[in-house]
């Protein structure tokens, strides 16, 4: 056999295209696979159709659950005749009626104000030659720059002493204005011997006059409006410039506000740290510092006539900051009447049913005055739920109809729907129609079917329509209890029965889930069969190719022998 000849090439020796024949035979052999594939595609199409039905039925199930919730029919709508006086929220089941609220007094918060001028004075004597501006106990740091007195500019640096500033004032005014410090009032006085003192100009760059609380009064003597020494919020507690030094007692300092423990270390914590610690705690107060009056303040986070429980346990933080010796500004309770009855009170400006005794009603007082609060059934919410149910029901029936109905094209060709042969789909549609058009005869009253509420079926398809909106409005306003019973009665109620049917259809153990699982199994079984058949087809193809290659090999040998004999005869 000549080298390089590939006898696997169809017809190389025989001249016969046997590979084409093999391909044709294989395609014939695959005919059952094609039938199974077509069957599988039809099964998968049915599964997709059932998925769409399942999806829409699940939406319907949610709308039915809304109607099957008895609290829906207890929903209330609250209204205030004057929302500048009060707003209202009515919970489900709130007592229906009209209530006149007369708000006589709003609730306010209680405030504990510590003693004023808690900080140490700038100096214990009139001598302020050692009091440097940068380290003095002012509330606000003095900035370097210029300020003006009687038209004369004085330039100060933060390294100046207070006496040095007095000297500069005297020099600038040729000795006319004299500055002095009074340790008893902890204030500065500027006195002119010849004229009224006029402070400041538009070009001043230092805040000295503001920090020392000096302002014009139209006289020849101007004094600080309040004490100048103040608490230092930064830095260690032990050097906070208070009249009484804060001491942690030699260990971990501890005080209580409303029973909540707050710890401190006088060597590492600052007043700002402690104020933040109080505010972040569960003590129910807000702590702050009033720099104008040099005092600490506690404000309740809730309104009402409530006090403060303050206790130094270890150390003297509350005493040193003046809080424990401070004064209580009592908060006020909300005072009001309902329907001109006796006066009622509440710590909060929100009147709850615990305060008023009106079940499910919450009134937020905003201002003193009179407002009439009405509570009625929220029929719009109920109507919306009913409308949502009708829409979801119609969409579910439309999906079933789309997948079961046959269509005819322009040439008269009829195409059956994907689920045209599925009895399950038709059964679901008919059961839904039967339920929504049923008469629930065991119910009392006049509303025993949807038609009594103006919701009807037109008789030509499975759809519902709100054909009489006036009848629906009348049923909701005049016979709400009967509407509620029609839907939620657990013995003979529409929503109750529909919920049970839908759970059995699209629930975790529903018939549609079982149907889809069976279709999945059929499709998977066909996949396995197609795969197995293809394996057999490929085996047969390999066998046929091997047989034809053997034929080509034999033919090649014959051809070689014929060529040899021809050469002998020719010689």
C-alpha positions in Angstrom: 0.0 0.0 0.0 1.5 3.3 -1.0 2.5 5.4 2.0 0.4 8.5 2.8 -2.9 7.1 1.6 -5.7 7.7 4.1 -8.2 5.0 3.5 -10.6 6.7 5.9 -11.3 9.2 3.1 -14.6 8.2 1.5 -14.1 6.4 -1.9 -10.3 6.9 -2.2 -9.9 3.3 -3.3 -13.4 2.2 -4.3 -14.6 5.5 -5.8 -17.8 5.1 -3.7 -18.9 8.0 -1.4 -19.7 5.7 1.5 -19.4 8.5 4.1 -22.4 10.2 2.5 -24.3 7.0 2.8 -23.3 6.6 6.5 -24.5 10.2 7.2 -27.8 9.4 5.6 -28.2 6.2 7.5 -27.3 7.9 10.8 -29.9 10.6 10.1 -32.6 7.9 9.5 -31.5 6.3 12.8 -32.0 9.6 14.6 -35.6 9.9 13.7 -36.8 8.6 17.1 -34.6 11.1 18.8 -36.2 13.9 16.8 -39.6 12.7 17.8 -38.6 12.6 21.4 -37.0 16.1 21.2 -40.3 17.5 19.7 -42.2 15.8 22.5 -39.8 17.2 25.1 -40.2 20.8 23.7 -44.0 20.4 24.0 -43.6 19.3 27.6 -41.3 22.2 28.4 -43.7 24.6 26.8 -46.5 23.2 29.0 -44.3 23.7 32.0 -43.6 27.3 31.0 -47.4 27.9 30.6 -48.1 26.4 34.0 -45.4 28.6 35.5 -47.2 31.7 34.2 -50.5 30.4 35.6 -48.8 29.6 38.9 -47.3 33.1 39.0 -50.6 34.9 38.5 -52.4 32.6 40.9 -49.8 33.4 43.5 -50.6 37.1 43.0 -54.3 36.3 43.4 -53.5 34.3 46.5 -51.8 37.4 48.0 -54.9 39.6 47.2 -57.2 36.9 48.7 -55.1 36.9 51.8 -55.5 40.6 52.1 -59.3 40.2 52.0 -59.1 37.2 54.4 -57.4 39.4 57.0 -60.2 40.5 59.4 -58.1 43.5 60.5 -58.6 45.0 57.0 -62.2 45.6 57.8 -61.2 47.1 61.1 -59.0 49.7 59.5 -59.7 53.2 60.5 -59.3 56.7 59.1 -58.7 59.5 61.6 -59.2 63.2 60.9 -58.5 66.4 62.9 -60.6 69.4 62.2 -57.6 71.6 63.1 -54.3 70.1 62.3 -52.5 73.2 63.7 -53.8 72.1 67.1 -53.4 68.3 66.8 -53.0 65.5 64.3 -54.5 62.0 64.7 -53.6 58.4 64.0 -56.3 55.7 64.3 -55.2 52.1 64.5 -57.3 49.1 63.3 -60.3 48.6 65.6 -60.2 52.2 67.0 -63.6 53.2 68.3 -65.6 54.9 65.6 -67.0 58.3 66.6 -66.4 62.0 67.0 -64.3 63.4 69.9 -63.8 67.1 70.9 -60.3 67.6 72.2 -59.6 70.8 74.2 -55.8 71.2 74.6 -55.3 73.4 77.7 -51.5 73.1 78.2 -48.7 71.5 76.2 -46.2 69.2 77.9 -42.7 70.7 78.3 -39.4 69.2 79.5 -37.9 69.6 82.9 -34.5 71.4 83.3 -32.0 71.1 86.1 -29.9 74.3 86.1 -26.6 74.2 88.0 -25.4 77.1 90.0 -24.2 80.1 88.0 -20.6 81.4 87.9 -19.3 77.9 88.6 -15.9 78.8 87.2 -13.0 80.3 89.3 -12.5 84.1 88.9 -9.7 85.4 86.8 -7.9 86.4 90.0 -8.5 86.3 93.7 -7.2 89.9 94.0 -7.3 93.1 92.1 -3.7 92.4 90.9 -3.9 90.9 87.4 -0.3 91.4 86.5 0.2 87.6 86.4 -3.0 86.8 84.5 -2.0 86.0 80.9 -4.6 86.3 78.2 -3.8 82.9 76.7 -4.2 81.1 80.1 -6.9 83.1 81.7 -10.2 81.4 82.5 -12.2 83.2 79.9 -15.1 81.3 78.2 -13.7 82.1 74.8 -10.0 82.5 74.0 -8.8 86.0 73.3 -7.4 86.5 69.8 -4.5 88.7 69.0 -5.2 91.9 67.1 -6.6 95.4 67.7 -9.6 96.9 69.4 -10.7 100.5 69.8 -11.5 102.6 72.9 -12.5 106.3 72.4 -11.2 106.2 68.9 -7.8 104.9 69.9 -6.5 101.5 68.7 -4.9 99.1 71.2 -2.9 96.2 69.9 -2.8 93.0 72.1 -1.1 89.7 71.9 -2.2 86.5 73.6 1.0 86.6 75.7 0.0 89.9 77.3 -1.2 90.0 80.9 -4.5 91.6 81.7 -2.6 94.4 83.6 -0.5 94.8 80.5 -3.7 95.4 78.5 -4.9 97.9 81.0 -1.6 99.7 80.7 -1.9 99.8 76.9 -5.4 101.3 77.2 -4.1 104.0 79.5 -1.2 104.8 77.2 -3.4 104.9 74.0 -5.9 107.2 75.7 -3.2 109.4 77.3 -4.2 108.3 80.7 -7.9 109.1 80.3 -9.3 105.6 80.4 -8.3 103.3 83.3 -8.9 99.6 83.5 -9.5 97.8 86.8 -10.4 94.3 87.8 -12.9 93.4 90.7 -12.4 89.9 92.1 -15.7 90.1 93.9 -17.7 90.5 90.7 -15.0 88.8 88.6 -15.4 91.6 86.1 -13.5 94.5 84.4 -14.4 98.1 84.6 -13.2 100.8 82.2 -13.5 104.4 83.5 -12.9 107.7 81.7 -12.2 110.8 83.7 -13.3 113.2 81.1 -15.9 111.7 78.7 -18.2 108.8 78.0 -16.5 105.5 77.1 -17.0 104.5 73.5 -15.9 101.0 72.6 -15.1 99.3 69.3 -14.8 100.2 65.6 -15.5 98.5 62.3 -11.9 97.6 61.8 -11.3 95.8 65.1 -9.5 92.4 64.7 -9.3 91.2 68.3 -12.3 89.9 70.2 -11.0 91.3 73.6 -14.0 93.5 74.2 -16.5 90.6 73.4 -14.6 88.1 75.6 -14.5 90.5 78.5 -18.2 91.2 78.0 -17.7 95.0 77.7 -20.3 97.0 75.7 -21.3 100.6 75.3 -23.8 102.1 77.8 -23.4 105.8 77.1 -21.7 106.6 80.4 -18.1 107.2 81.5 -17.8 103.8 83.2 -18.3 100.4 81.4 -18.2 97.1 83.4 -18.3 93.4 82.3 -22.0 92.3 82.1 -21.2 89.1 84.0 -18.4 87.2 85.7 -15.5 86.4 83.3 -14.0 83.2 84.9 -15.5 80.1 83.3 -15.3 76.4 83.3 -12.8 74.8 80.9 -14.4 72.1 78.9 -11.1 70.7 77.5 -8.2 69.5 79.5 -8.2 67.3 82.7 -11.1 67.6 85.1 -8.8 68.4 87.9 -7.8 71.6 86.1 -11.2 72.6 84.8 -11.0 76.1 86.4 -14.0 75.4 88.7 -14.5 77.1 92.0 -14.4 73.6 93.5 -11.8 71.3 92.0 -13.3 68.0 90.6 -11.9 65.0 92.5 -12.5 61.4 91.6 -11.8 60.3 95.2 -8.5 58.7 94.4 -10.0 55.8 92.3 -12.6 55.6 89.6 -15.0 58.5 90.1 -18.7 57.6 89.9 -22.0 59.5 90.0 -25.5 58.6 89.1 -28.2 60.4 87.0 -31.6 58.8 87.2 -29.9 55.6 88.5 -27.5 55.3 85.6 -23.9 55.1 86.6 -21.3 57.5 84.9 -17.6 57.0 85.6 -14.8 59.5 85.4 -11.1 60.0 85.9 -10.0 63.5 87.0 -6.6 63.0 85.4 -7.5 61.9 81.9 -11.2 62.9 81.3 -12.3 66.4 80.3 -15.6 68.0 81.1 -16.5 67.5 77.4 -15.8 63.8 77.7 -18.2 63.5 80.7 -20.9 65.6 79.0 -20.7 63.2 76.0 -20.8 60.2 78.3 -23.9 61.5 79.9 -25.6 62.2 76.6 -24.7 58.8 75.2 -26.0 57.0 78.3 -29.5 55.7 79.1 -30.0 58.4 81.8 -32.6 60.0 79.6 -31.1 63.5 79.8 -29.1 65.9 77.7 -26.2 67.6 79.5 -24.7 70.9 78.3 -22.8 74.0 79.4 -24.3 77.5 79.4 -21.3 79.7 78.7 -23.2 83.0 79.2 -24.1 82.2 82.8 -21.2 79.8 83.4 -23.3 76.9 84.5 -24.1 73.3 83.6 -27.6 72.2 82.6 -29.4 68.9 82.4 -32.5 68.7 80.3 -34.9 65.7 80.2 -35.2 64.0 76.9 -38.9 63.4 77.5 -41.6 65.9 78.3 -43.6 66.0 81.5 -43.5 67.1 85.1 -40.6 64.8 85.9 -37.6 65.4 88.2 -34.0 64.3 88.2 -32.3 61.8 90.5 -28.7 63.0 91.1 -26.1 61.3 93.3 -22.3 61.6 93.8 -21.1 58.1 94.7 -17.4 58.4 94.5 -15.8 61.8 94.0 -17.6 65.1 93.7 -18.4 65.7 90.0 -22.1 66.7 90.6 -21.2 69.0 93.5 -18.2 70.6 91.8 -20.2 71.4 88.7 -23.0 72.8 90.7 -25.6 70.4 89.3 -26.6 68.8 92.6 -27.1 72.2 94.2 -28.9 73.7 91.2 -32.5 74.6 90.7 -35.2 72.5 89.1 -37.4 74.1 86.4 -40.3 71.7 86.5 -41.6 70.4 83.2 -45.3 70.6 82.4 -47.7 67.8 81.7 -50.1 67.9 78.8 -53.5 69.0 80.1 -56.7 68.4 78.0 -60.3 67.4 78.0 -62.3 65.1 75.8 -65.9 65.9 75.0 -65.9 68.5 77.7 -65.3 66.0 80.4 -62.9 66.1 83.3 -59.3 67.3 82.8 -56.9 64.6 81.8 -53.1 64.7 81.8 -50.2 63.1 80.0 -46.4 63.4 80.3 -46.2 63.3 76.5 -47.7 65.6 73.9 -49.0 62.4 72.3 -52.3 61.3 73.7 -52.5 57.5 73.7 -55.4 55.3 74.6 -53.7 54.7 78.0 -54.3 58.4 78.7 -57.6 59.1 77.0 -59.2 55.7 77.3 -60.2 55.8 73.6 -59.1 52.4 72.1 -56.7 52.6 69.1 -56.6 56.4 69.0 -53.4 58.4 69.1 -53.6 62.3 69.1 -50.4 64.4 68.7 -51.0 67.8 70.4 -49.2 70.6 68.6 -50.7 73.8 70.1 -53.3 74.9 72.7 -56.8 75.0 71.3 -59.8 72.9 70.3 -60.1 70.4 67.5 -62.7 67.7 66.7 -61.3 64.3 66.0 -63.4 61.9 63.9 -62.7 58.2 63.5 -64.4 56.3 60.7 -63.9 53.0 58.8 -61.3 53.3 56.1 -63.6 52.2 53.3 -61.1 53.3 50.7 -58.5 50.8 51.9 -61.1 48.0 51.8 -62.3 49.1 48.4 -58.7 49.1 47.1 -58.3 45.6 48.4 -61.5 44.4 46.7 -60.5 46.1 43.4 -57.0 44.5 43.6 -58.7 41.1 44.1 -60.9 41.6 41.1 -57.9 42.7 38.9 -55.8 39.7 40.1 -58.6 37.3 39.5 -59.2 38.5 35.9 -55.5 38.4 35.1 -55.3 34.8 36.4 -58.3 33.8 34.2 -56.8 35.6 31.3 -53.5 33.7 31.5 -55.4 30.4 31.7 -57.5 31.4 28.7 -54.5 32.5 26.6 -52.8 29.1 27.2 -55.9 26.9 26.6 -57.7 28.7 23.8 -57.2 27.7 20.1 -56.5 30.3 17.4 -57.3 30.4 13.7 -55.1 32.4 11.3 -56.1 34.1 8.1 -55.8 30.9 6.1 -58.1 29.0 8.4 -55.3 27.1 10.1 -56.2 26.3 13.7 -53.5 26.3 16.4 -54.3 24.7 19.7 -53.2 26.5 22.9 -50.2 25.2 24.8 -52.6 23.8 27.5 -55.5 23.1 25.3 -55.4 19.4 26.2 -54.7 19.9 29.9 -57.7 19.1 32.0 -56.0 20.6 35.1 -56.0 24.1 33.6 -59.7 23.9 32.7 -60.5 22.6 36.2 -58.7 25.5 37.8 -60.6 28.1 35.7 -63.9 26.5 36.4 -63.3 26.1 40.1 -62.3 29.7 40.4 -65.4 30.8 38.5 -67.6 28.6 40.7 -66.2 30.0 43.9 -66.5 33.7 42.9 -70.1 33.3 41.7 -71.3 31.2 44.6 -74.0 32.1 47.0 -72.9 31.6 50.6 -76.4 30.9 51.9 -75.4 30.3 55.6 -74.5 33.9 56.0 -77.0 36.2 57.6 -78.0 39.5 56.1 -78.4 40.6 52.5 -74.8 40.2 51.3 -74.3 36.6 50.5 -72.5 36.8 47.1 -70.3 39.3 45.2 -73.2 40.3 43.0 -74.9 41.9 46.1 -72.0 44.3 46.1 -72.2 45.2 42.4 -69.5 42.7 41.4 -70.7 40.5 38.5 -69.6 38.1 35.8 -70.9 38.9 32.3 -71.6 35.3 31.5 -69.5 35.2 28.3 -66.1 34.6 29.9 -64.6 33.9 33.3 -63.9 37.6 34.2 -65.4 39.7 37.0 -66.4 43.4 36.8 -67.4 46.0 39.3 -70.5 46.8 37.3 -72.3 48.9 40.0 -69.8 51.0 41.9 -72.7 52.7 43.9 -73.7 49.2 45.2 -70.2 48.6 46.3 -70.0 52.0 48.1 -73.3 51.4 49.8 -72.2 47.9 50.9 -69.0 49.3 52.4 -70.7 52.2 54.2 -73.9 50.6 55.3 -73.2 46.9 55.6 -69.5 46.6 56.4 -70.0 43.8 58.9 -71.8 41.7 56.2 -69.0 42.5 53.7 -66.5 41.3 56.3 -68.4 38.1 56.9 -68.7 37.4 53.2 -65.0 37.4 52.8 -63.7 36.1 56.2 -66.3 33.8 57.6 -64.3 30.6 58.3 -67.4 28.4 57.8 -68.8 29.8 54.6 -66.7 32.8 53.4 -65.5 33.6 49.9 -61.9 34.7 50.8 -61.6 31.8 53.3 -62.7 29.3 50.7 -60.6 30.9 47.9 -57.5 30.9 50.2 -58.0 27.2 50.9 -58.4 26.4 47.1 -55.3 28.5 46.1 -53.2 26.9 48.9 -54.1 23.5 47.5 -53.3 24.7 44.0 -50.1 26.9 44.3 -49.0 26.2 47.8 -46.0 24.2 48.8 -47.9 20.9 48.4 -50.2 22.3 45.7 -51.4 20.4 42.6 -49.6 22.8 40.2 -46.3 22.2 41.9 -46.9 18.5 41.6 -47.8 18.9 37.9 -44.7 20.9 37.2 -42.5 18.4 38.9 -44.0 15.6 36.8 -43.4 17.6 33.6 -39.8 18.2 34.8 -39.4 14.4 35.3 -40.8 13.6 31.9 -38.5 16.1 30.2 -35.5 14.8 32.1 -36.5 11.2 31.2 -36.6 12.2 27.5 -33.2 13.8 27.9 -31.8 10.6 29.2 -33.4 8.6 26.4 -32.2 11.0 23.7 -28.7 10.8 25.2 -28.7 7.0 25.3 -30.0 6.8 21.7 -27.3 9.2 20.5 -24.8 7.0 22.2 -26.1 4.0 20.2 -26.2 6.0 17.0 -22.5 7.0 17.5 -21.6 3.3 18.1 -23.4 2.3 14.9 -21.7 5.1 13.0 -18.3 4.0 14.3 -19.1 0.4 13.2 -20.2 1.4 9.7 -17.2 3.6 9.2 -14.9 0.7 10.4 -16.6 -1.6 7.9 -16.2 0.7 5.0 -12.6 1.4 5.9 -12.0 -2.4 5.7 -13.7 -2.4 2.3 -11.4 0.4 1.1 -8.4 -1.5 2.4 -9.4 -4.7 0.5 -10.1 -2.6 -2.6 -6.7 -1.0 -2.4 -5.0 -4.4 -2.3 -7.0 -5.5 -5.3 -6.1 -2.3 -7.2 -2.4 -2.8 -6.4 -2.4 -6.4 -7.6 -4.1 -5.4 -10.9 -1.5 -2.7 -11.5 1.3 -5.3 -10.9 -0.3 -7.8 -13.3 -0.7 -5.1 -15.9 3.0 -4.2 -15.7 4.0 -7.9 -16.2 1.8 -8.3 -19.2 3.1 -5.1 -20.8 6.7 -6.3 -20.4 
